Amino acid sequence: MEKRCTRYFMAKQKHKPVESEPATPATTASKRRTKGKQVSLKPQSTQPKSKSQKLKPVKPKSKQKKLKANASTVDSQSSTESMAKQTADTHPADQVTVKQYYFYVLLCADATLYGGFTDNLERRLATHNAGKGAKYTRVKSRRPVKMIYHETFNDKSSALKAEYAFKHQSRAAKLKYLSAHDVKI
């Protein structure tokens, strides 16, 4: 029974044997075709062939991380100092502006609250009032909307996190959050 399986397997193989070797079950079973290349399954020697191929000792990862962290803090300190010198020497119009992101809260006409995220508050408010903003504010009974609160963030991730946190609160918690930020409805 085992011979039949081997014969069947040999008959179904699609690749051709290497011309330098005679086709035997041992040689064909030890080689496989992988993406157009023949790869031998025989274990390869672990000894390096020459001095240039010798393996170098690897430092523990924790030391590498510490070295990288120290280097990055030194780099950040020097870059902060150089940025301070540049900003003092350059004209205000030549300075690079950091893109700002906003989390905002709208008060809809039906007295509901909507929280969102944008990089341009005026444009986003106009989009909501035009009925082309979020699906929630497209409903005519919720328009016009009024922006009652916004926060500014230097990175997109922080603004999105603030929006997510606000949207997953109950109405009472949202009102408490707004009253803590001196917003009266």
C-alpha positions as MATLAB code, in Angstrom:
seq = 'MEKRCTRYFMAKQKHKPVESEPATPATTASKRRTKGKQVSLKPQSTQPKSKSQKLKPVKPKSKQKKLKANASTVDSQSSTESMAKQTADTHPADQVTVKQYYFYVLLCADATLYGGFTDNLERRLATHNAGKGAKYTRVKSRRPVKMIYHETFNDKSSALKAEYAFKHQSRAAKLKYLSAHDVKI';
ca = [
       0.000    0.000    0.000;
       2.854    2.349    0.765;
       4.401    1.739   -2.646;
       1.167    2.781   -4.376;
       1.102    6.084   -2.499;
       4.717    6.793   -3.410;
       4.114    5.945   -7.072;
       0.993    8.082   -7.114;
       2.884   10.961   -5.529;
       5.740   10.654   -8.030;
       3.343   10.588  -10.975;
       1.541   13.740   -9.785;
       4.683   15.879   -9.336;
       4.827   18.720  -11.830;
       8.464   19.757  -11.546;
      11.241   18.122  -13.514;
      14.291   16.535  -11.897;
      17.630   18.332  -12.121;
      19.569   17.189  -15.173;
      22.854   16.629  -13.298;
      21.226   14.071  -10.986;
      19.283   10.974  -11.963;
      15.638   11.123  -10.941;
      15.187    8.942   -7.892;
      12.495    9.035   -5.245;
      15.059   10.232   -2.669;
      16.270   13.207   -4.734;
      12.834   14.320   -5.900;
      11.369   14.089   -2.415;
      14.239   16.108   -0.932;
      13.747   19.029   -3.328;
      10.723   21.257   -3.703;
       9.930   24.090   -6.095;
       9.312   27.386   -4.306;
       8.307   30.407   -6.430;
      10.320   29.255   -9.415;
      13.404   28.244   -7.411;
      14.459   24.787   -6.331;
      15.287   24.651   -2.664;
      16.961   21.712   -1.010;
      15.474   20.551    2.249;
      18.832   19.170    3.405;
      20.197   20.918    6.499;
      22.846   23.444    5.604;
      26.047   23.759    7.567;
      26.042   26.302   10.350;
      29.798   26.901   10.080;
      30.725   30.183    8.359;
      32.762   29.724    5.179;
      35.233   32.562    5.707;
      36.324   35.085    8.309;
      34.166   37.814    6.780;
      31.042   35.705    7.285;
      31.648   35.058   10.984;
      28.770   35.991   13.220;
      29.169   39.071   15.363;
      28.006   39.013   18.988;
      24.674   40.752   19.491;
      24.138   43.127   22.382;
      21.088   42.524   24.581;
      18.039   44.414   23.334;
      17.463   46.239   26.603;
      20.872   47.927   26.368;
      20.212   48.877   22.754;
      16.881   50.428   23.695;
      18.478   52.401   26.515;
      21.198   53.661   24.204;
      18.620   54.684   21.596;
      16.484   56.412   24.238;
      19.484   58.346   25.566;
      20.499   59.334   22.051;
      16.984   60.499   21.223;
      16.756   62.668   24.354;
      20.107   64.255   23.551;
      18.962   64.813   19.963;
      15.650   66.297   21.103;
      17.412   68.645   23.532;
      19.803   69.870   20.863;
      16.998   70.215   18.323;
      14.917   72.187   20.850;
      17.812   74.547   21.435;
      18.394   74.983   17.707;
      14.646   75.600   17.142;
      14.690   78.272   19.847;
      17.604   79.998   18.091;
      15.846   79.737   14.712;
      12.561   81.175   15.963;
      14.379   84.120   17.542;
      16.258   84.845   14.304;
      13.433   84.337   11.767;
      10.547   86.526   10.767;
       7.123   85.411   12.127;
       5.853   84.796    8.576;
       8.767   82.413    7.903;
       8.069   80.192   10.913;
       6.567   76.740   10.349;
       3.029   76.476   11.639;
       1.941   73.305   13.396;
      -1.347   71.939   12.133;
      -3.981   72.026   14.832;
      -6.917   69.671   15.323;
     -10.131   70.377   17.163;
     -12.737   68.490   19.127;
     -16.022   70.398   19.097;
     -19.518   70.121   20.543;
     -22.602   71.313   18.689;
     -25.960   72.172   20.185;
     -28.610   71.141   17.694;
     -31.972   72.890   17.206;
     -33.766   69.989   18.940;
     -31.537   70.510   22.058;
     -29.375   67.444   21.428;
     -25.585   67.441   21.592;
     -23.223   66.328   18.847;
     -19.457   65.891   19.261;
     -17.046   65.897   16.354;
     -13.490   66.362   15.165;
     -12.027   68.678   12.514;
      -8.993   70.663   11.461;
     -11.047   73.736   10.422;
     -13.867   74.818   12.756;
     -15.530   77.449   10.538;
     -15.673   75.201    7.489;
     -17.019   72.261    9.509;
     -19.764   74.336   11.123;
     -20.828   75.637    7.700;
     -20.875   72.063    6.370;
     -23.124   70.914    9.231;
     -25.543   73.821    8.738;
     -25.659   73.202    4.974;
     -26.942   69.665    5.650;
     -23.838   68.053    4.187;
     -22.004   67.226    7.411;
     -22.443   64.191    9.620;
     -25.494   61.992    9.155;
     -26.754   63.053   12.594;
     -26.892   66.738   11.651;
     -28.354   66.203    8.170;
     -31.814   65.836    9.681;
     -33.729   69.124    9.136;
     -35.176   69.150   12.648;
     -31.632   69.288   14.096;
     -30.530   72.317   12.053;
     -29.303   74.963   12.473;
     -26.566   73.823   14.797;
     -24.559   76.067   17.092;
     -20.995   75.412   18.223;
     -20.934   75.714   21.989;
     -17.491   74.306   22.818;
     -14.201   73.314   21.226;
     -10.761   72.127   22.345;
      -7.492   72.494   20.448;
      -4.983   69.645   20.054;
      -1.560   69.476   18.425;
      -2.046   65.954   17.103;
      -4.912   64.189   15.403;
      -4.843   61.178   17.711;
      -5.558   63.214   20.844;
      -8.471   65.016   19.196;
      -9.995   61.737   18.020;
      -9.617   60.243   21.503;
     -11.423   63.226   23.040;
     -14.242   62.874   20.498;
     -14.549   59.134   21.161;
     -14.652   59.649   24.935;
     -17.337   62.337   24.624;
     -19.547   60.349   22.261;
     -19.582   57.308   24.533;
     -20.946   59.168   27.547;
     -24.536   59.533   28.641;
     -26.275   62.890   28.159;
     -25.936   63.657   31.869;
     -22.180   62.989   31.738;
     -21.853   65.183   28.618;
     -23.662   68.060   30.357;
     -21.438   67.612   33.413;
     -18.343   67.700   31.170;
     -19.549   70.911   29.498;
     -20.416   72.595   32.802;
     -16.915   71.693   34.106;
     -15.540   73.626   31.102;
     -17.761   76.687   31.832;
     -20.279   76.052   29.029;
     -23.920   76.887   29.800;
     -26.736   75.492   27.708;
];
